Amino acid sequence: MAGSFWHSSHYQQWLLDKQDLLRERQQDLKVLSEEEYQKILIFFANFIQSLGEQLKLRQQVIATATVYFKRFYSRNSLKCIDPWLMAPTCIFLASKVEEFGVISNSRLITTCQTVVKNKFSHAYPQEYPYRINSVLECEFFLLEMMDCCLVLYHPYRPLTEYFSDIGHEDTLYPLAWRIVNDSLRTDVCLNYAPYLVALGRYQYYFC
């Protein structure tokens, strides 16, 4: 693990230019508008959030899974691997990387089935089709694509430090935290260093 963000693979390999992202998405943008594409990414970020909450994961685990998901599709078409499979795969890998504890195979699949049925049946009316063997196979593709660059730096720590410095944690900090969570629905986690994401949320209130 890198001792600092500036020596990490996150900084050296995974801060992506907006134009690079747009170029990589050209295959999907032949059939989708950019707005439609972004809505699909938001939809699956919400799906990952729902899975994580149902599994009672820490928010940092959910955030890591969401960034993994965005990294994969920053280099691959949505048609490459079904996002309905990639989403729980990212949750599965993130829970191990963030040392939350390995989610049991049966619990992961059962939770996917429950969440899809109860919250996403309007988008996926049939029974959730994937089983743990598919998740394990998909995990290898995800690891290979990310070149095993698994350690992430999130905006939560710098956000906490910014608010601690000014002593306003009790009033505005929870709202800023939620806005950082919402930023995972956008590309900012791919485009900007985490301290800049945190600073942007901080300045929203004080500038």
C-alpha positions as CSV (number, residue, x, y, z in Angstrom):
1,M,0.0,0.0,0.0
2,A,1.3,3.4,-0.9
3,G,2.2,5.6,2.1
4,S,0.5,8.7,0.6
5,F,-2.0,9.5,-2.1
6,W,0.8,11.1,-4.3
7,H,2.7,7.8,-4.5
8,S,-0.4,5.6,-5.0
9,S,-1.7,3.9,-8.1
10,H,-4.9,6.0,-7.5
11,Y,-3.0,9.2,-8.3
12,Q,-0.5,7.8,-10.9
13,Q,-2.9,5.6,-12.9
14,W,-6.5,6.3,-12.1
15,L,-7.1,10.1,-12.4
16,L,-8.6,10.2,-15.8
17,D,-9.1,13.1,-18.1
18,K,-12.6,14.0,-19.2
19,Q,-11.7,13.7,-22.9
20,D,-10.2,10.2,-22.3
21,L,-13.4,9.1,-20.6
22,L,-15.5,10.4,-23.5
23,R,-13.3,8.7,-26.0
24,E,-13.5,5.3,-24.2
25,R,-17.3,5.6,-24.1
26,Q,-17.7,6.1,-27.9
27,Q,-19.0,2.6,-28.5
28,D,-21.8,3.1,-26.0
29,L,-22.5,6.7,-27.2
30,K,-23.3,5.4,-30.6
31,V,-26.5,4.0,-29.2
32,L,-27.0,6.2,-26.1
33,S,-26.9,10.0,-25.6
34,E,-24.4,11.2,-23.0
35,E,-27.3,12.0,-20.7
36,E,-28.7,8.5,-21.0
37,Y,-25.3,7.0,-20.4
38,Q,-24.9,9.1,-17.2
39,K,-28.4,8.0,-16.0
40,I,-27.4,4.4,-16.4
41,L,-24.3,5.0,-14.2
42,I,-26.4,6.8,-11.6
43,F,-28.9,3.9,-11.6
44,F,-26.2,1.3,-10.9
45,A,-24.6,3.5,-8.3
46,N,-28.0,3.5,-6.6
47,F,-28.1,-0.3,-7.0
48,I,-24.7,-0.7,-5.3
49,Q,-25.8,1.7,-2.5
50,S,-28.9,-0.4,-1.9
51,L,-27.0,-3.6,-1.9
52,G,-24.5,-2.2,0.5
53,E,-27.1,-0.9,2.9
54,Q,-29.0,-4.2,2.8
55,L,-25.7,-6.0,3.6
56,K,-25.0,-3.4,6.4
57,L,-21.7,-2.4,4.9
58,R,-19.8,0.7,6.0
59,Q,-20.2,3.7,3.6
60,Q,-16.5,3.5,2.7
61,V,-17.0,-0.1,1.4
62,I,-19.9,1.1,-0.7
63,A,-17.9,4.0,-2.0
64,T,-15.0,1.7,-2.9
65,A,-17.3,-0.6,-4.8
66,T,-18.9,2.3,-6.7
67,V,-15.4,3.6,-7.8
68,Y,-14.4,0.0,-8.9
69,F,-17.6,-0.1,-11.0
70,K,-16.9,3.3,-12.6
71,R,-13.3,2.3,-13.2
72,F,-14.3,-0.9,-15.1
73,Y,-16.7,0.9,-17.4
74,S,-14.3,3.8,-17.9
75,R,-12.3,1.3,-19.9
76,N,-15.0,-1.0,-21.2
77,S,-18.4,-0.8,-22.9
78,L,-21.5,-1.5,-20.9
79,K,-22.0,-4.4,-23.2
80,C,-18.8,-6.0,-22.1
81,I,-20.1,-7.4,-18.8
82,D,-23.7,-7.0,-17.6
83,P,-23.7,-4.2,-15.0
84,W,-26.2,-6.3,-13.0
85,L,-23.4,-8.8,-12.5
86,M,-20.5,-6.2,-12.1
87,A,-22.3,-4.3,-9.3
88,P,-22.3,-7.2,-6.8
89,T,-18.9,-8.2,-7.9
90,C,-17.6,-4.8,-7.0
91,I,-19.3,-5.1,-3.6
92,F,-17.7,-8.5,-3.1
93,L,-14.2,-7.3,-3.9
94,A,-14.5,-4.0,-2.0
95,S,-15.6,-5.8,1.2
96,K,-12.3,-7.7,1.1
97,V,-10.1,-4.8,0.2
98,E,-11.6,-2.6,2.9
99,E,-11.2,-5.5,5.4
100,F,-14.9,-5.5,6.3
101,G,-15.0,-9.2,6.2
102,V,-15.8,-11.5,3.3
103,I,-19.5,-11.6,2.5
104,S,-20.8,-15.2,2.4
105,N,-21.6,-16.4,-1.1
106,S,-25.1,-17.3,-0.3
107,R,-25.8,-14.0,1.5
108,L,-24.5,-11.9,-1.4
109,I,-26.7,-13.7,-4.0
110,T,-29.8,-13.8,-1.7
111,T,-29.4,-10.1,-1.1
112,C,-29.1,-9.3,-4.8
113,Q,-32.3,-11.3,-5.4
114,T,-34.1,-9.5,-2.6
115,V,-33.0,-6.0,-3.6
116,V,-33.8,-6.5,-7.3
117,K,-37.2,-7.9,-6.5
118,N,-38.2,-5.2,-3.9
119,K,-36.5,-2.1,-5.2
120,F,-35.6,-2.6,-8.9
121,S,-38.3,-4.8,-10.3
122,H,-39.4,-1.9,-12.6
123,A,-36.1,-2.2,-14.4
124,Y,-35.4,-5.9,-14.0
125,P,-38.8,-7.7,-13.8
126,Q,-37.5,-11.2,-14.0
127,E,-35.7,-13.2,-11.3
128,Y,-32.0,-12.2,-10.7
129,P,-30.2,-14.7,-12.8
130,Y,-26.6,-14.7,-11.6
131,R,-25.0,-17.1,-9.0
132,I,-21.8,-16.9,-7.1
133,N,-19.7,-18.7,-9.8
134,S,-20.5,-15.8,-12.1
135,V,-19.4,-13.3,-9.5
136,L,-16.1,-15.1,-8.8
137,E,-15.4,-15.3,-12.6
138,C,-16.3,-11.6,-13.0
139,E,-14.0,-10.7,-10.1
140,F,-11.0,-11.9,-12.1
141,F,-11.9,-9.7,-15.1
142,L,-12.3,-6.7,-12.7
143,L,-8.9,-7.4,-11.0
144,E,-7.2,-7.7,-14.4
145,M,-8.7,-4.6,-15.8
146,M,-7.7,-2.5,-12.8
147,D,-4.2,-4.1,-12.8
148,C,-4.8,-5.0,-9.2
149,C,-4.8,-1.3,-8.2
150,L,-7.2,-1.8,-5.3
151,V,-6.3,0.8,-2.7
152,L,-8.5,3.9,-3.0
153,Y,-8.3,7.3,-1.3
154,H,-11.8,8.8,-0.6
155,P,-12.8,12.4,0.2
156,Y,-14.1,11.5,3.7
157,R,-10.9,12.0,5.6
158,P,-9.9,15.4,4.1
159,L,-13.5,16.5,4.5
160,T,-13.4,15.6,8.2
161,E,-10.1,17.5,8.6
162,Y,-11.4,20.6,6.9
163,F,-14.5,20.8,9.1
164,S,-12.5,19.9,12.2
165,D,-10.2,22.9,11.5
166,I,-13.1,25.4,11.6
167,G,-15.1,23.7,14.3
168,H,-18.4,23.3,12.4
169,E,-18.7,19.6,12.4
170,D,-22.0,19.4,14.3
171,T,-24.0,21.6,11.9
172,L,-22.8,21.3,8.3
173,Y,-20.6,18.2,8.4
174,P,-23.4,15.6,8.0
175,L,-24.8,17.4,5.0
176,A,-21.4,17.7,3.4
177,W,-20.8,14.0,4.0
178,R,-24.0,13.2,2.2
179,I,-23.1,15.4,-0.8
180,V,-19.7,13.6,-1.0
181,N,-21.7,10.3,-1.2
182,D,-23.9,11.8,-3.9
183,S,-20.8,12.8,-5.9
184,L,-20.2,9.1,-6.4
185,R,-23.0,9.3,-8.9
186,T,-20.9,11.5,-11.1
187,D,-17.4,11.2,-12.7
188,V,-15.6,13.4,-10.2
189,C,-14.2,10.4,-8.4
190,L,-12.4,9.5,-11.7
191,N,-11.4,13.1,-12.6
192,Y,-10.2,14.7,-9.4
193,A,-8.1,13.9,-6.4
194,P,-10.2,13.1,-3.3
195,Y,-8.9,16.2,-1.4
196,L,-10.3,18.4,-4.2
197,V,-13.6,16.7,-4.1
198,A,-13.8,17.3,-0.3
199,L,-12.6,20.8,-0.7
200,G,-15.3,21.5,-3.3
201,R,-18.0,20.4,-0.8
202,Y,-16.4,22.4,1.9
203,Q,-16.2,25.6,-0.1
204,Y,-19.9,25.2,-1.1
205,Y,-20.8,26.3,2.4
206,F,-18.2,28.8,3.2
207,C,-17.5,30.7,0.0
